[in-house]
Amino acid sequence: MGEPRRAGPCRDPTEGELPWQVYTSLAYGAQGLMYLTHFLPPRQPSIHFEDAIIRHDGTRDRKYRIVKRINAEVNALASTLLHPTSTNVYHVGPGAQVPLGASGPPRGALVPSTSAGHLVVGEFTDGQGMRCLLLANASWSAPCAGDVAFSVTLKGLAEVPKVSGHALAWRNPPTDGRLRGRNLAAGDGRLYALT
């Protein structure tokens, strides 16, 4: 697979950093994705870019399969995620180091706590009663597992599938107000619809 290398002043992202960049951005309400760089720019004497998604000779870099998977997932989630409006974003988890300019869970947050890991939580609403919740692993190097506590009683809960994005499998929400067994790979995210 090859190790990441420097491209000019920028370091080549690792396998966990690519989804981390995407899912944390989506949690913050991003409506589009852009990669630097997809194709390598012409060679320049001042900056030598290497390892773009597509190399100078037209072959695919190790990042190609990662970006292809992420783009397919986001495309499946877009039918649910593009219509609601971002209403809240915060960091939650025991010992979570909240980045400068960000915040922990505010009063009334849907997810006031989690049993383990550090999550970036994005809350969305469509104005017609449907709410969405994007949980993104704040670590690009380690998986995140544990339970998520909800601050409100839910009527229904469905994970939006990353394959189709449409067939929501609604289930009865947990009676104890906790989503159990949440497991996210490094940098990964999951989208839930709530009623």
Protein Blocks (a to p, Z undefined) as FASTA:
>chain_A
ZZaddehjbccddfklmmmmmmmmmmnopabdcdddfbdcdddfkbccehifbdfkopac
fklmmmmmmmmmmmmmmmmmmmpccfbdcdedehiacdehiacddehiablbcfedjddd
ddddehiopacdddddfbfkbccedddddfbdcfbdcdddfklommccdddddfklpaeh
iacdehiacddddZZ
